[in-house]
């Protein structure tokens, strides 16, 4: 039994993620509550059986409402003191939850935490910067080697108390995908306290495989990337936020990489279109 048993609920959002969910669920310590929020995946029967096999609670949404709204739905049914929002293609290393709990108790001033997140090849994944923050608040390229303060949290594994999550109103439901973790981070920093990095807790994140890969999916992601950047920039008063979003979208659309990949092309052109429409205040 882990010392964190029953104190933390793992919340994960699924969208056609059945291929990666079993490994993630198997990495959760026995006795830890798990909530799977499904954004209207194709095979709900298979997902229901998977949830039953791992004693997880399944919250099935009738349509895809986006990552943040799904996280909010998961948090709404959680009963523990702490929440761990974990991507379906992530794997908890032994002792990760206990290390996060220990950090929360040692740093009551902190509003949220990131574990040590690694890629499959063992390399570290840091979110050193955000387009919503000025450059002087970015981390150096080296990131952090020891426990310390982060500018923003990586969305693939966010740990915090349920009290803090509810205090800031959870994820912004107006953000369907992208920048939801940046927006959450900035509100946590502003209203509660600093964000902390906990290297003693490790999570391996495969990245990019939590949902299907196709031209249509790439187009949807590009659309929300453009829309969310403009929305979040305006919300947080980023200087020249609209202009910077447009310039980045143009650079992405004319990149030579779009000639080599149909998925890349679909994503970048959808991003540019959504950026232009959002700046113009047109529905998108």
C-alpha positions in Angstrom: 0.0 0.0 0.0 1.3 3.5 -0.8 1.0 6.3 1.7 -1.0 8.2 -0.9 -3.6 5.6 -1.3 -7.1 7.1 -1.3 -5.8 10.7 -1.1 -5.4 11.4 -4.8 -7.8 10.9 -7.7 -6.2 10.3 -11.1 -8.3 12.0 -13.8 -7.7 11.2 -17.4 -9.5 12.4 -20.6 -10.0 9.8 -23.4 -10.8 10.4 -27.0 -10.3 7.2 -29.0 -7.4 6.5 -26.6 -8.1 2.8 -26.0 -4.7 1.8 -27.4 -2.7 3.7 -24.7 -5.1 3.7 -21.7 -4.3 0.1 -20.5 -0.6 1.0 -19.8 -1.5 4.1 -18.0 -4.2 2.5 -15.8 -1.8 -0.4 -15.0 0.7 2.2 -13.7 -1.7 3.6 -11.1 -1.1 2.3 -7.6 -3.7 -0.1 -6.3 -6.5 1.6 -4.3 -6.0 5.0 -6.0 -9.3 6.3 -7.4 -9.3 6.8 -11.2 -11.8 8.8 -13.3 -11.9 8.3 -17.0 -13.8 11.1 -18.8 -14.6 10.1 -22.4 -15.2 12.7 -25.0 -17.5 10.6 -27.1 -15.0 8.0 -28.4 -16.0 5.5 -31.1 -15.9 2.3 -29.0 -17.6 3.1 -25.7 -18.3 -0.6 -25.0 -14.6 -1.4 -25.1 -13.8 1.6 -22.9 -16.5 0.6 -20.4 -15.0 -2.9 -20.1 -11.5 -1.4 -19.7 -12.7 0.9 -16.9 -14.4 -2.0 -15.1 -11.3 -4.1 -15.3 -9.2 -1.4 -13.6 -12.0 -0.4 -11.2 -12.1 3.1 -12.7 -15.1 5.3 -12.8 -16.2 6.2 -16.4 -17.8 9.5 -17.1 -19.1 9.3 -20.7 -19.9 12.6 -22.4 -22.4 12.7 -25.2 -20.1 14.7 -27.4 -16.6 15.9 -27.5 -16.6 19.0 -25.3 -12.8 19.5 -25.2 -10.0 18.7 -22.8 -10.7 21.4 -20.1 -14.4 20.7 -19.9 -13.7 17.0 -19.6 -11.2 17.6 -16.8 -13.8 19.7 -15.0 -16.3 16.8 -15.3 -13.8 14.4 -13.8 -12.9 16.7 -10.9 -16.6 17.2 -10.2 -17.0 13.5 -9.2 -13.7 13.2 -7.4 -13.9 13.0 -3.6 -10.2 13.0 -2.6 -8.2 15.9 -1.3 -5.9 16.0 -4.3 -6.2 15.6 -8.0 -3.8 14.4 -10.6 -4.7 15.2 -14.2 -2.9 12.6 -16.3 -2.8 12.1 -20.0 -3.9 8.7 -21.2 -0.5 8.1 -22.9 1.4 8.8 -19.7 2.8 6.2 -17.3 3.3 6.8 -13.5 6.7 5.6 -12.2 6.7 3.9 -8.8 6.4 6.4 -5.9 5.3 9.3 -8.1 2.1 10.0 -6.3 3.7 9.8 -2.9 6.5 12.2 -4.0 3.8 14.7 -5.2 1.9 14.4 -1.9 5.1 14.9 0.0 5.9 18.1 -2.0 2.4 19.4 -1.4 2.8 19.1 2.3 6.3 20.7 2.3 5.1 23.6 0.1 1.7 24.6 1.3 2.2 28.0 -0.4 2.3 26.3 -3.8 -0.8 26.2 -6.0 0.1 23.4 -8.4 2.8 20.9 -9.2 4.5 19.1 -12.2 6.4 15.8 -11.7 9.6 15.0 -13.6 8.2 14.3 -17.1 10.3 12.2 -19.5 9.9 11.1 -23.1 10.2 7.5 -24.1 13.9 8.0 -24.8 14.5 9.3 -21.3 14.9 12.9 -22.2 13.2 15.5 -20.0 10.2 17.5 -21.0 10.0 21.0 -19.6 7.6 23.8 -20.4 10.1 26.6 -20.1 8.0 29.3 -21.6 4.5 30.4 -22.6 3.3 32.8 -25.3 1.2 34.3 -22.5 4.3 35.3 -20.4 7.0 37.9 -21.0 10.4 36.5 -21.8 12.0 37.5 -18.5 9.7 35.0 -16.8 10.8 32.1 -19.0 13.1 29.4 -17.6 16.6 29.0 -19.0 17.2 26.3 -21.6 18.6 24.1 -18.9 15.3 24.0 -17.1 15.5 22.8 -13.5 17.6 20.0 -12.1 16.2 20.4 -8.5 12.9 21.2 -7.0 11.9 24.8 -7.9 9.4 27.3 -9.2 8.0 26.9 -12.7 6.6 29.6 -15.0 3.8 27.3 -16.3 2.7 23.7 -15.9 2.9 21.0 -18.5 -0.6 19.8 -19.1 0.2 16.1 -19.4 0.6 15.6 -15.6 -0.8 18.4 -13.3 -1.1 17.8 -9.5 -3.0 20.1 -7.1 -5.4 20.1 -4.3 -9.1 19.9 -5.1 -9.5 23.1 -3.0 -7.1 25.1 -5.2 -8.8 23.7 -8.4 -12.2 24.7 -7.2 -11.0 28.1 -6.0 -9.9 29.2 -9.5 -13.0 27.7 -11.1 -11.1 24.8 -12.8 -10.2 24.8 -16.5 -11.7 27.6 -18.6 -14.6 26.0 -20.5 -14.1 28.5 -23.4 -10.8 26.8 -24.3 -11.5 23.5 -26.2 -7.9 22.5 -26.7 -4.5 24.1 -26.4 -3.5 26.8 -23.9 -5.8 25.4 -21.3 -2.8 24.5 -19.1 -1.1 27.9 -19.7 -4.4 29.6 -18.7 -4.8 27.4 -15.6 -1.2 28.0 -14.6 -1.5 31.8 -14.8 -4.7 31.9 -12.8 -3.1 29.6 -10.1 -0.1 31.8 -9.9 -2.1 35.0 -9.7 -4.8 33.9 -7.2 -3.0 31.4 -5.0 0.7 30.9 -5.2 3.8 29.6 -7.1 3.9 26.5 -9.3 6.5 23.8 -8.3 8.6 21.2 -10.1 9.0 17.9 -8.2 11.8 15.8 -9.7 11.4 13.0 -7.2 8.1 12.2 -8.9 8.5 10.8 -12.4 6.0 10.3 -15.2 6.8 9.0 -18.7 4.8 10.6 -21.4 4.8 9.1 -24.9 3.3 12.3 -26.3 1.2 12.7 -29.4 -0.5 9.3 -29.2 -3.4 9.9 -26.9 -5.7 10.3 -29.9 -5.8 9.1 -33.4 -3.4 10.6 -36.0 -5.0 11.7 -39.3 -5.5 14.7 -41.6 -8.9 15.4 -40.1 -7.6 15.3 -36.5 -4.6 17.5 -37.5 -7.1 20.0 -39.0 -9.1 20.1 -35.8 -6.0 20.5 -33.7 -4.8 23.4 -35.9 -8.2 25.1 -35.7 -8.2 25.1 -31.9 -4.5 26.0 -31.7 -5.2 29.2 -33.6 -8.4 30.0 -31.8 -7.1 29.3 -28.3 -4.0 31.3 -28.8 -5.9 34.5 -29.7 -8.5 33.9 -27.0 -5.9 33.3 -24.2 -3.7 36.2 -25.4 -6.6 38.6 -25.1 -7.8 37.2 -21.8 -4.4 37.6 -20.2 -3.6 41.0 -21.8 -0.6 39.9 -23.8 1.0 42.9 -25.4 0.7 42.6 -29.2 -0.9 39.2 -28.6 -3.1 39.2 -31.7 -0.2 40.3 -33.9 2.2 37.7 -32.6 -0.4 35.0 -33.0 -1.0 36.0 -36.6 2.8 36.1 -37.4 3.4 32.7 -35.9 0.4 31.2 -37.8 1.7 32.7 -41.1 5.2 31.4 -40.5 3.7 27.9 -39.8 1.6 28.0 -43.0 4.5 28.9 -45.3 7.0 26.5 -43.7 8.6 24.1 -46.2 7.5 21.3 -43.8 3.9 21.7 -45.0 4.9 20.5 -48.4 6.2 17.2 -47.0 3.2 16.3 -44.8 -0.5 16.3 -45.5 -1.2 16.3 -41.8 1.2 19.3 -41.2 -0.4 21.2 -44.1 -3.9 20.6 -42.8 -3.0 21.7 -39.3 -1.1 24.8 -40.2 -3.6 26.1 -42.7 -6.5 25.5 -40.2 -4.5 27.3 -37.6 -4.0 30.3 -39.8 -7.7 30.4 -40.8 -8.8 30.2 -37.2 -6.3 32.8 -36.1 -7.6 35.3 -38.7 -11.2 34.6 -37.9 -10.6 35.0 -34.2 -8.8 38.3 -34.6 -11.6 39.5 -36.8 -14.2 38.5 -34.1 -15.9 36.1 -36.5 -17.2 32.7 -35.3 -14.9 29.8 -35.9 
